[in-house]
Amino acid sequence: MVSLQFLSLLVFFLTGSNQPVHVYEWVVLALVLLFLLWAYLIMRPSNFRIVPGIPKNGILVTKGPYRVIRHPMYSALLTFCVLWCKVRLEEKILTQNYPGYANYKKKTWYFFPGLL
């Protein structure tokens, strides 16, 4: 799991900010989101808190992604944010360099058809 997050950072640094979005970046992004969902479900929604603290009847979760990472949701969110920033920067560069890109953006989905 940790290697997945490092892979996404490696992708960010190797491709640079002026390269187009590649399929493997979308795959890494999807895997990160699935990892985040997995960590959330393993923790149990009733055990999840936005503000640090111990919920009433809370349990210590040490299975699933928590078996190897103490903060898998933070790791996934950090990785997602890095990829999100990269995509936003690339959108800006593509819009500035291709006159038809603004019109193209109006006709297509940002990430996933029907969702974003």
C-alpha positions as CSV (number, residue, x, y, z in Angstrom):
1,M,0.0,0.0,0.0
2,V,2.8,2.4,0.8
3,S,4.4,1.6,-2.5
4,L,1.2,2.7,-4.2
5,Q,1.4,6.1,-2.7
6,F,5.1,6.4,-3.5
7,L,4.3,5.3,-7.1
8,S,1.9,8.1,-7.5
9,L,4.4,10.6,-6.2
10,L,7.0,9.2,-8.6
11,V,4.6,9.5,-11.5
12,F,4.1,13.2,-10.5
13,F,7.8,14.0,-10.5
14,L,8.8,12.0,-13.5
15,T,6.1,13.3,-15.9
16,G,6.5,16.9,-14.9
17,S,3.8,19.5,-15.0
18,N,3.8,20.1,-18.8
19,Q,3.0,16.5,-19.9
20,P,-0.4,15.2,-20.7
21,V,-2.3,13.1,-18.3
22,H,-1.5,9.4,-18.9
23,V,-3.6,6.3,-18.4
24,Y,-1.4,5.0,-15.6
25,E,-2.0,8.2,-13.6
26,W,-5.8,7.6,-13.8
27,V,-5.2,4.0,-12.7
28,V,-3.1,5.2,-9.7
29,L,-5.8,7.8,-8.8
30,A,-8.5,5.2,-8.9
31,L,-6.5,2.8,-6.8
32,V,-5.8,5.5,-4.3
33,L,-9.5,6.3,-4.0
34,L,-10.3,2.6,-3.6
35,F,-7.6,2.4,-0.9
36,L,-9.2,5.4,0.9
37,L,-12.6,3.7,0.8
38,W,-11.2,0.4,2.0
39,A,-9.5,2.1,5.0
40,Y,-12.7,3.9,5.8
41,L,-14.8,0.7,5.7
42,I,-12.3,-1.3,7.7
43,M,-12.3,1.4,10.4
44,R,-16.1,1.2,10.5
45,P,-18.0,4.4,9.9
46,S,-19.1,4.5,13.5
47,N,-15.5,4.6,14.6
48,F,-14.6,7.5,12.2
49,R,-14.3,11.0,13.5
50,I,-13.3,14.3,11.8
51,V,-11.9,15.7,15.0
52,P,-9.2,13.6,16.7
53,G,-10.5,11.8,19.7
54,I,-11.8,8.4,20.9
55,P,-15.5,7.7,20.1
56,K,-17.7,6.1,22.7
57,N,-17.3,2.3,22.3
58,G,-14.4,2.9,19.8
59,I,-12.1,0.1,18.9
60,L,-8.4,0.0,17.9
61,V,-8.3,-1.0,14.2
62,T,-5.2,-3.1,13.3
63,K,-6.4,-5.0,10.2
64,G,-6.7,-4.3,6.6
65,P,-4.5,-1.3,5.5
66,Y,-4.1,-0.4,9.2
67,R,-2.0,-3.6,9.5
68,V,0.9,-1.8,7.8
69,I,0.1,1.9,7.9
70,R,-1.1,3.8,10.9
71,H,-2.8,6.6,8.9
72,P,-3.9,5.1,5.6
73,M,-6.7,7.5,5.0
74,Y,-4.3,10.5,5.4
75,S,-1.8,8.8,3.0
76,A,-4.5,8.2,0.4
77,L,-5.8,11.8,0.7
78,L,-2.3,13.2,0.4
79,T,-1.7,11.1,-2.7
80,F,-5.0,12.2,-4.2
81,C,-4.2,15.9,-3.5
82,V,-0.9,15.6,-5.3
83,L,-2.5,14.0,-8.3
84,W,-5.4,16.5,-8.2
85,C,-3.0,19.4,-8.3
86,K,-1.1,17.9,-11.2
87,V,-4.3,17.4,-13.2
88,R,-5.4,21.0,-12.5
89,L,-2.1,22.4,-13.6
90,E,-2.2,20.3,-16.8
91,E,-5.7,21.5,-17.5
92,K,-4.4,25.1,-17.3
93,I,-1.5,24.4,-19.6
94,L,-3.7,22.6,-22.1
95,T,-6.2,25.4,-22.1
96,Q,-3.4,28.0,-22.7
97,N,-1.8,26.0,-25.5
98,Y,-4.7,24.6,-27.4
99,P,-7.4,27.0,-28.5
100,G,-10.0,24.2,-28.9
101,Y,-9.4,22.8,-25.4
102,A,-11.9,25.1,-23.7
103,N,-14.6,23.9,-26.0
104,Y,-13.5,20.3,-25.6
105,K,-13.8,20.7,-21.8
106,K,-17.4,21.7,-22.1
107,K,-18.2,18.5,-24.0
108,T,-16.4,16.0,-21.8
109,W,-16.3,14.9,-18.2
110,Y,-13.4,15.9,-16.0
111,F,-12.7,12.5,-14.5
112,F,-15.4,9.8,-14.6
113,P,-18.4,10.0,-17.0
114,G,-21.5,10.7,-15.0
115,L,-19.6,11.6,-11.8
116,L,-17.0,14.3,-12.4
